[in-house]
Amino acid sequence: MTPNNIMLLFFLLMPVLLKTVATQDSQYGNIDAGIFKAADNANSVEIKIKPDFLIESDQTITEILFTIKWNKQYDIEISGVGFISPFFVSREDAPSLYQGHYYQIFSARPLSQIGSDLEAGAERLVSYFDFTGDQCVLFELADDEWTQANNGGPFFELLGKPVTGVMYAPFAAYGSLGGFVTGGKTIDPGENTGTLTLENFQGDVVMWQKRRNEGTWQNIDGTGGETSYSEVPDIHGFWQYRAKAKQNDCPPEYSVPANIDVTMPDHFMLTGSDNDEQCYDAGISVTVQDYVAENTANVEIIAGERITIKPGTHIQYGASLNARITTDCTFCFEPESPVIPEAEHPSLDDNERISENNTCNTPEHIMTSQRGGLALKVYPNPNRGQARLDISGVETNSPTYVHVMDMNGAVKLQSVSENNTIVHLDLSHLKPGMYLVRIVSGDKMAHERIVIL
């Protein structure tokens, strides 16, 4: 056998030898991946890794595999891939088109040691690529049905042992990015919302908006450039707050809203005027006084026991006002809540009331996870870190945002997909417990609880 043949045999056998060594090593942690805009080049994208354990200088990352995804509406072309020693990542074939997105696989099988220690939690650049074309593109590290069907990763291997973690930074946005607003909660009438904060956005904040009971979004004056907002809602109901961000000449994008549920009072006094569609309710009584329904108004009033219309109330020609006493505990609007299993219901006698005056505040009347035609099913539930979302009613040509939050409202995972009705979640990095999955498509939203064993 010639020396060249011996060398070729050595390189062919090296991954096998490394895997043999790995079986004798202790258990490794995970290597997480992220995609970023390059700081020194507006047309360059960087891919970095971040292990949750120490990778020593004499160890070798033996395989790297990931896929970059972007919407076909962005006319871009990948013009070059940078080779970072010792990883030397390269493209595999040409991009593939699937359900309105291009997918580009990148891979490498490094044979060299990493050269210097990579501490737990530290980042290391493994590759970058340049692109030409649309400067409003959104690149994503993909992990969906296409990558699963086409061996597109993500996948990382150390000394022959799989160490694939999560995508801790899954997006590199070059255009506007709305992000999301944190701070949602339930408050009583007259209370302040607390600070609502816009996070993970890109661009300038054009304005904030709010709406009540899924009505029309209203601009909030004087909020341009503000990354946080708070107020005292002027009436009870289900309030939503969002921000509008715009980057350069790219189309603006709205954030995922925060929800503020201002609880329904037992008694409510309706005054002032309306010229649009409105609904007012109270658990026991509504009193209408010094109120005008203008000619374009369509107003509904719902109470649990009584409605009193006093002098000073005027209904103009063309307006509509409908007042009724609810017989089935249906009021103006019920923000959807996860269905509480029967075992979690409190024990109630037939005549027992949860609140002193309102008999319609029982768990039996909590709504399911569906609103405005958007429906969400999660299964298996409970699960051991792998779950599937079945989504119906998504808005056409509108991205679907998925957020997984703990019960304190902290976002643990977020992703965005285009018109996908099936989304696979890898939650194996989360601790056992109960979490909330929230999806948003256009102006529609739904959420559901999920339990990780």
C-alpha positions in Angstrom: 0.0 0.0 0.0 1.4 3.4 -1.0 1.8 6.3 1.5 -1.0 8.2 -0.3 -3.4 5.2 0.1 -2.5 5.0 3.8 -3.3 8.7 4.2 -6.6 8.4 2.4 -7.6 5.4 4.6 -6.7 7.4 7.7 -9.0 10.3 6.8 -11.8 7.9 5.9 -11.5 6.1 9.2 -11.0 9.1 11.4 -14.8 9.8 12.0 -15.2 6.2 13.0 -12.2 6.4 15.4 -13.5 9.6 16.9 -17.0 8.0 17.5 -15.2 5.1 19.2 -13.5 7.6 21.5 -16.7 9.4 22.2 -18.4 6.3 23.5 -15.7 6.2 26.2 -16.2 9.9 27.1 -18.5 11.4 29.6 -21.9 12.8 28.6 -21.7 16.1 26.7 -24.2 18.9 26.8 -25.6 20.7 23.8 -24.4 23.1 21.1 -26.9 25.8 20.3 -26.9 27.8 17.1 -27.7 31.3 16.1 -27.9 33.5 12.9 -26.8 37.1 13.0 -26.3 40.2 10.8 -22.6 40.8 10.4 -21.6 44.0 12.2 -19.1 45.1 9.6 -20.9 44.2 6.4 -24.6 45.0 5.6 -24.8 42.2 3.1 -23.3 39.4 5.2 -24.9 36.9 7.5 -23.0 35.0 10.3 -23.7 31.7 11.9 -22.4 31.1 15.4 -22.5 28.3 17.9 -22.8 28.5 21.7 -22.2 25.3 23.7 -23.5 24.9 27.3 -20.4 22.9 28.2 -16.6 23.4 27.8 -15.2 22.2 24.5 -11.5 21.8 25.0 -8.9 22.9 22.4 -7.9 19.4 21.4 -11.5 18.3 20.7 -13.1 18.1 17.3 -16.6 19.1 16.1 -17.0 16.3 13.7 -20.1 17.4 11.9 -22.0 20.6 11.3 -25.4 20.8 9.4 -27.9 23.6 9.2 -30.4 25.1 6.8 -31.1 28.8 6.0 -34.6 29.7 4.9 -36.1 32.9 3.4 -39.3 33.9 1.7 -39.3 33.8 -2.1 -40.8 37.3 -2.2 -37.3 38.5 -1.4 -35.2 38.5 -4.6 -31.8 37.6 -3.2 -28.9 35.4 -4.2 -26.2 33.9 -2.0 -23.0 35.2 -3.6 -20.3 33.5 -1.5 -19.6 31.4 1.6 -16.7 32.3 4.0 -14.5 29.5 5.2 -13.7 29.7 8.9 -11.0 27.4 10.1 -11.2 24.6 11.3 -14.9 24.3 10.3 -14.9 25.1 6.5 -18.7 25.1 6.1 -19.9 25.0 2.5 -23.2 25.0 0.6 -24.9 21.9 -0.6 -26.4 22.2 -4.1 -28.7 25.0 -5.1 -31.5 26.4 -2.9 -34.8 24.4 -2.9 -38.2 26.1 -3.2 -41.0 24.7 -0.9 -44.3 26.4 0.1 -43.1 29.9 -0.8 -39.7 29.6 0.8 -36.2 28.9 -0.4 -34.1 26.5 1.7 -30.3 26.3 1.5 -28.4 23.5 3.3 -24.9 24.2 4.7 -22.7 21.4 6.0 -19.1 20.5 7.1 -17.3 17.5 8.5 -14.3 19.1 10.2 -11.3 16.9 10.9 -9.2 19.4 12.9 -9.3 20.2 16.5 -11.0 23.6 17.4 -7.6 25.0 18.4 -8.6 27.0 21.6 -11.0 26.3 24.4 -14.7 27.2 23.8 -16.1 28.0 27.2 -19.7 27.2 28.2 -22.0 30.0 27.0 -19.3 31.6 24.8 -20.0 32.1 21.0 -17.8 31.0 18.1 -18.2 32.0 14.5 -18.4 28.9 12.3 -19.5 30.3 9.0 -20.8 33.4 7.1 -22.2 34.1 3.7 -22.8 37.1 1.6 -25.9 37.9 -0.4 -27.1 40.4 -3.0 -30.6 41.7 -3.7 -33.5 42.7 -1.5 -32.2 44.5 1.7 -35.5 43.8 3.6 -35.0 40.0 3.7 -35.5 37.9 6.8 -33.2 34.9 7.1 -34.2 32.0 9.4 -32.4 29.0 10.8 -34.9 26.4 9.7 -36.2 23.4 11.7 -39.5 22.4 10.1 -41.1 19.7 8.0 -38.8 20.4 5.0 -35.6 20.1 6.9 -36.8 16.9 8.6 -37.7 15.4 5.2 -34.5 16.5 3.5 -31.9 15.8 6.1 -31.4 19.5 6.5 -30.6 19.6 10.2 -29.9 21.4 12.4 -27.3 18.9 13.6 -24.0 19.2 15.5 -21.7 16.4 16.4 -18.7 16.4 18.8 -16.2 13.5 18.6 -18.9 11.5 16.9 -21.6 12.2 19.5 -24.7 14.2 18.7 -24.9 17.4 20.7 -27.6 19.4 18.9 -29.1 22.1 21.1 -31.6 24.8 20.3 -31.6 27.8 18.0 -31.0 30.6 20.5 -31.1 33.3 17.8 -33.2 31.9 14.9 -33.7 35.1 12.8 -31.5 37.6 11.1 -33.8 40.4 10.0 -32.5 43.0 7.5 -35.9 44.8 7.2 -38.5 45.8 9.7 -39.1 43.5 12.6 -42.1 44.1 14.9 -40.9 41.9 17.8 -43.4 41.5 20.7 -44.7 43.4 23.7 -44.3 42.0 27.2 -46.3 42.9 30.3 -49.7 41.3 29.6 -51.8 40.7 32.7 -55.3 41.0 34.3 -56.1 44.1 36.2 -59.2 45.7 37.9 -61.0 48.8 36.5 -59.0 51.9 37.3 -55.7 50.2 37.6 -52.6 51.0 35.5 -51.5 48.5 32.9 -48.0 48.7 34.2 -45.0 49.0 31.8 -45.6 47.4 28.5 -42.2 46.9 26.8 -41.4 46.3 23.1 -38.7 43.6 22.7 -36.9 41.9 19.8 -37.8 44.6 17.3 -35.8 46.2 14.6 -36.1 49.7 13.2 -37.7 52.8 14.5 -40.9 52.8 16.5 -43.4 54.6 14.4 -46.3 54.5 17.0 -48.2 52.4 19.5 -51.7 51.2 19.0 -54.5 49.8 21.2 -57.9 48.2 20.7 -60.7 46.9 22.9 -62.5 43.6 22.5 -60.9 43.0 19.1 -62.3 46.2 17.7 -60.5 48.7 15.4 -56.9 49.5 16.2 -56.5 53.1 17.4 -53.3 55.1 17.1 -51.9 56.4 20.4 -50.7 59.9 19.9 -47.2 60.9 21.0 -45.8 57.4 21.2 -43.3 57.6 18.2 -39.9 56.5 19.2 -41.1 55.0 22.5 -40.1 51.4 23.4 -42.5 51.2 26.3 -46.0 52.4 27.2 -48.5 52.4 30.1 -51.9 53.9 30.8 -55.1 53.4 32.8 -57.7 51.9 30.4 -60.8 54.1 30.4 -63.2 51.1 30.5 -63.2 47.4 31.3 -62.7 44.9 28.5 -60.0 42.9 26.7 -57.4 45.4 25.7 -54.5 44.8 23.3 -51.4 47.0 22.8 -48.9 46.8 20.0 -46.1 48.8 18.4 -45.3 49.5 14.7 -41.6 49.4 13.7 -40.0 50.5 10.4 -36.5 49.9 9.2 -35.2 52.2 6.4 -37.3 51.9 3.3 -38.7 48.4 4.2 -42.4 47.9 4.8 -43.3 48.4 8.5 -44.3 45.5 10.8 -46.5 45.3 13.8 -45.4 43.6 17.0 -47.2 40.7 18.6 -49.5 42.5 21.1 -49.6 42.3 24.8 -53.0 41.5 26.3 -54.5 43.4 29.3 -57.7 42.0 30.6 -59.6 44.6 32.6 -62.1 42.7 34.6 -65.8 43.3 34.2 -67.3 45.2 37.1 -70.6 44.3 38.9 -72.0 47.8 38.1 -71.2 50.1 35.2 -72.4 53.7 34.3 -72.4 54.5 30.6 -72.1 58.2 29.7 -70.7 60.2 26.8 -71.2 59.3 23.1 -70.4 56.7 20.5 -70.3 56.8 16.7 -69.2 53.2 15.9 -69.8 49.7 17.0 -69.5 49.2 20.8 -70.6 46.8 23.5 -70.8 47.5 27.2 -71.5 45.0 30.0 -71.6 44.4 33.7 -72.1 41.4 36.0 -75.2 42.9 37.7 -76.3 46.3 36.3 -75.7 48.9 33.6 -77.0 52.4 34.0 -77.2 54.7 30.9 -77.3 58.4 31.6 -76.4 61.6 29.6 -75.4 59.3 26.7 -75.7 59.8 22.9 -75.6 57.1 20.3 -74.8 59.1 17.1 -76.3 58.2 13.7 -73.5 55.7 12.8 -73.4 54.0 16.2 -74.3 50.3 16.8 -74.3 49.8 20.5 -75.1 46.7 22.6 -75.6 46.7 26.4 -75.6 43.4 28.4 -76.1 43.0 32.1 -76.6 40.1 34.4 -79.7 41.4 36.3 -80.9 44.9 35.2 -80.4 47.8 32.8 -81.6 51.3 33.6 -81.9 54.0 30.9 -82.2 57.4 32.5 -83.2 60.8 31.0 -80.5 62.4 28.9 -80.1 59.3 26.8 -80.5 60.0 23.0 -80.5 57.6 20.1 -80.0 59.5 16.9 -81.7 58.6 13.6 -79.7 55.7 12.0 -78.2 54.5 15.2 -78.9 51.2 16.9 -79.0 50.4 20.6 -79.8 46.9 21.8 -80.1 46.3 25.6 -80.6 42.8 27.0 -80.2 40.7 30.2 -78.0 37.7 29.6 -79.6 34.3 30.4 -76.5 32.1 29.6 -73.7 34.2 31.0 -72.6 35.4 27.6 -71.3 39.0 27.7 -69.7 41.3 25.2 -66.4 39.6 24.8 -64.6 36.6 26.5 -60.8 36.5 25.9 -59.9 33.0 25.2 -58.4 30.9 28.0 -57.0 27.4 28.0 -59.7 24.9 28.8 -59.3 23.8 32.5 -59.4 20.0 32.9 -62.4 18.9 35.0 -60.1 17.7 37.7 -58.9 21.3 38.2 -62.4 22.8 38.7 -63.1 23.9 42.2 -66.0 22.1 44.0 -69.1 24.2 43.6 -72.6 23.7 44.9 -75.4 24.6 42.5 -76.1 27.9 44.3 -72.5 28.8 45.2 -71.0 31.9 43.7 -67.3 32.5 43.0 -67.7 36.3 43.4 -70.2 37.8 45.8 -72.5 39.3 43.1 -71.6 37.7 39.7 -72.9 34.2 39.1 -71.4 34.1 35.6 -67.8 34.0 36.7 -67.5 30.2 37.0 -64.9 28.0 35.3 -67.7 26.4 33.2 -67.8 29.5 31.1 -64.1 29.8 30.3 -63.6 30.0 26.5 -61.6 27.5 24.5 -58.3 28.4 22.6 -60.0 29.8 19.5 -60.6 33.4 18.5 -61.6 35.1 15.2 -61.5 31.8 13.3 -57.9 30.9 14.4 -57.8 27.6 16.2 -54.9 25.7 17.9 -54.5 22.1 18.9 -51.5 20.8 20.8 -50.5 17.2 21.0 -49.3 15.1 22.5 -50.2 17.0 25.7 -48.6 16.3 28.1 -45.4 15.4 26.3 -41.7 15.0 27.0 -40.4 17.9 25.0 -41.6 17.2 21.5 -45.0 18.6 20.4 -47.0 19.3 17.3 -49.2 22.3 16.7 -52.2 22.0 14.3 -53.3 25.5 13.3 -56.4 26.4 11.3 -57.7 29.7 10.1 -54.4 31.5 9.5 -54.4 34.7 7.6 -53.4 34.4 3.9 -50.0 36.0 3.1 -49.5 36.8 6.8 -46.8 35.2 8.9 -47.8 33.0 11.9 -45.9 33.9 15.1 -45.4 31.2 17.7 -44.4 32.0 21.3 -43.9 29.6 24.2 -44.0 31.3 27.6 -43.7 30.1 31.1 -46.5 30.8 33.6 -44.8 34.1 34.6 -44.9 35.4 31.0 -41.2 34.9 30.2 -40.8 34.0 26.5 -38.8 30.7 26.3 -39.1 30.0 22.5 -40.3 32.0 19.5 -40.6 31.3 15.8 -42.4 32.6 12.7 -43.7 30.6 9.7 -45.5 31.5 6.5 -49.0 30.0 6.4 -47.9 26.8 8.0 -50.8 24.8 9.5 -48.5 22.3 11.2 -45.6 23.4 13.4 -43.3 21.1 15.3 -41.9 22.3 18.7 -38.7 21.1 20.3 -39.1 22.0 23.9 -36.7 19.4 25.3 -34.5 22.2 26.7 -37.3 23.4 29.0 -37.8 22.2 32.5 -40.8 20.0 33.3 -43.8 22.1 34.1 -46.7 24.0 32.5 -46.2 26.5 29.7 -48.4 28.6 27.4 -48.3 28.4 23.6 -49.5 31.5 21.9 -50.0 31.9 18.1 -50.8 35.1 16.2 -51.7 35.4 12.5 -52.7 38.9 11.4 -55.3 40.2 13.9 -56.2 36.6 15.0 -54.7 35.0 18.1 -55.1 31.7 20.0 -53.3 30.0 22.9 -53.2 26.8 24.8 -51.5 25.4 27.8 -48.9 22.7 27.3 -47.4 20.4 29.9 -43.8 19.0 29.7 -43.2 15.9 31.8 
